[in-house]
């Protein structure tokens, strides 16, 4: 088994009566935990399986992709860090993170979990949801970035749900 989260992984319900920052952060964490739950208890082969042909998507590819999304939005765009991609090599609009045939799932999950922890720290260190950053010609608030990340995870968790159901029939949030 790859070192993905345990099959008894519980999701933390987002707060129902909280301020906007706690609500957005809670929903983002819930989406992260949903991805972890979709991957829990599977072998490395299952995590790498492209279960919905002709798509090249796999659960492990999604984990690696979302690690890159965390890195790019929080570390590069928001924090202005000059760091390279975890899995460089994108060519002709393809993403290297989806090439998982020779990937060690333990490394991928560690990278993703580390990226998520770094993202949480960056959000916690930012004074306000109204704080802004300029990236190229665009200006983003922290509120926008958190909302975008929730959307990104929710979309890919839909993919993960279909992949997992095709692999072993498991369904659920």
C-alpha positions in Angstrom: 0.0 0.0 0.0 1.1 3.5 -0.7 1.4 5.9 2.1 -1.9 7.6 1.3 -4.3 8.5 4.1 -5.9 5.7 6.1 -9.2 4.2 4.8 -10.9 5.4 8.0 -10.0 9.0 7.3 -12.6 11.4 8.6 -13.5 14.6 6.9 -13.7 17.8 9.1 -17.0 19.5 8.4 -16.6 23.2 7.6 -17.8 25.4 10.4 -21.5 26.4 10.0 -21.3 29.6 12.1 -17.9 31.2 11.5 -16.4 34.3 9.9 -15.6 34.3 6.2 -11.9 33.3 6.6 -12.7 30.3 8.8 -15.5 29.3 6.4 -13.4 29.5 3.3 -10.4 27.8 5.0 -12.8 25.1 6.4 -14.3 24.4 3.0 -10.9 24.2 1.3 -9.6 21.8 4.0 -12.8 19.7 3.6 -12.0 19.4 -0.2 -8.4 18.4 0.6 -9.7 15.7 2.9 -12.2 14.6 0.3 -9.3 13.9 -2.1 -7.4 12.0 0.6 -10.5 9.9 1.3 -10.8 9.1 -2.4 -7.3 7.7 -2.4 -7.4 5.9 0.9 -6.7 2.2 1.1 -5.6 1.7 -2.6 -2.5 0.1 -3.9 0.1 1.9 -5.9 -1.3 0.2 -9.0 -4.8 1.4 -8.3 -3.6 5.0 -7.6 -1.9 5.0 -11.0 -4.7 3.4 -12.9 -6.3 5.4 -15.7 -9.7 4.0 -15.1 -11.8 6.1 -17.5 -10.3 5.7 -21.0 -9.4 7.6 -23.1 -8.6 10.0 -20.3 -5.0 9.9 -18.8 -6.4 11.0 -15.4 -5.5 8.9 -12.4 -5.9 9.4 -8.7 -2.2 9.8 -8.3 -2.1 12.3 -11.1 -4.7 14.3 -9.4 -2.8 14.3 -6.1 0.3 15.5 -8.0 -1.6 18.1 -9.9 -3.2 19.5 -6.8 0.2 19.7 -5.1 1.3 21.8 -8.1 -1.8 24.0 -7.8 -1.2 24.6 -4.1 2.5 25.5 -4.9 1.6 27.8 -7.8 -1.2 29.7 -6.1 0.1 30.1 -2.6 3.9 30.0 -2.8 4.5 31.4 -6.3 1.6 33.8 -6.9 0.7 34.8 -3.4 4.0 34.7 -1.6 6.2 35.6 -4.7 8.5 32.7 -4.1 10.8 31.8 -7.0 10.5 28.0 -6.8 10.4 25.5 -9.6 7.6 23.0 -10.3 7.6 19.8 -8.3 7.5 17.8 -11.5 8.8 20.0 -14.3 8.5 19.0 -17.9 5.2 20.3 -19.2 5.3 20.1 -23.0 2.7 21.1 -25.5 0.0 21.9 -23.0 0.4 18.6 -21.1 1.2 18.4 -17.4 4.1 16.3 -16.2 2.3 15.6 -12.9 -0.1 13.3 -14.7 2.7 11.1 -16.0 2.6 8.6 -13.1 3.8 5.3 -14.5 7.1 5.4 -12.6 6.1 7.6 -9.7 6.4 6.6 -6.1 3.0 7.3 -4.5 4.6 7.9 -1.1 6.7 10.8 -2.5 3.7 12.2 -4.3 1.5 12.2 -1.1 4.3 13.6 1.0 4.8 16.4 -1.5 1.1 17.2 -1.6 0.7 17.1 2.2 3.7 19.4 2.5 2.3 21.8 -0.1 -1.0 21.9 1.8 0.7 22.6 5.1 2.7 25.4 3.5 -0.5 26.8 1.9 -2.2 26.8 5.3 0.7 28.6 6.9 0.7 31.3 4.2 -3.1 31.8 4.6 -2.7 32.1 8.4 0.1 34.6 8.0 -1.9 36.9 5.7 -3.6 39.7 7.6 -6.9 39.9 5.7 -9.0 38.2 3.0 -8.9 41.7 1.3 -5.1 41.6 1.1 -4.0 41.6 -2.5 -1.2 40.5 -4.7 -0.3 41.4 -8.3 0.6 38.6 -10.7 1.5 39.9 -14.1 -1.3 42.3 -14.9 -3.8 40.6 -12.6 -4.6 41.5 -9.0 -6.0 38.9 -6.7 -7.4 39.0 -3.1 -6.8 36.2 -0.7 -10.6 35.7 -0.8 -10.3 35.0 -4.6 -7.4 32.6 -4.2 -9.2 30.6 -1.5 -12.5 30.5 -3.5 -10.6 29.4 -6.6 -8.8 26.7 -4.7 -12.2 25.4 -3.4 -13.4 25.3 -7.0 -10.3 23.6 -8.2 -10.5 20.8 -5.6 -14.2 20.4 -6.0 -13.9 19.9 -9.8 -11.1 17.4 -9.5 -12.8 15.6 -6.6 -15.6 14.9 -9.1 -13.0 13.3 -11.3 -11.6 11.4 -8.3 -15.1 10.2 -7.4 -15.6 8.7 -10.9 -12.0 7.2 -10.9 -12.5 5.6 -7.5 -15.9 4.1 -8.4 -14.5 2.6 -11.5 -11.5 1.1 -9.6 -13.4 -0.6 -6.8 -17.0 0.7 -6.6 -16.4 3.0 -3.6 -18.6 6.1 -3.7 -19.4 8.9 -1.3 -18.2 12.3 -0.4 
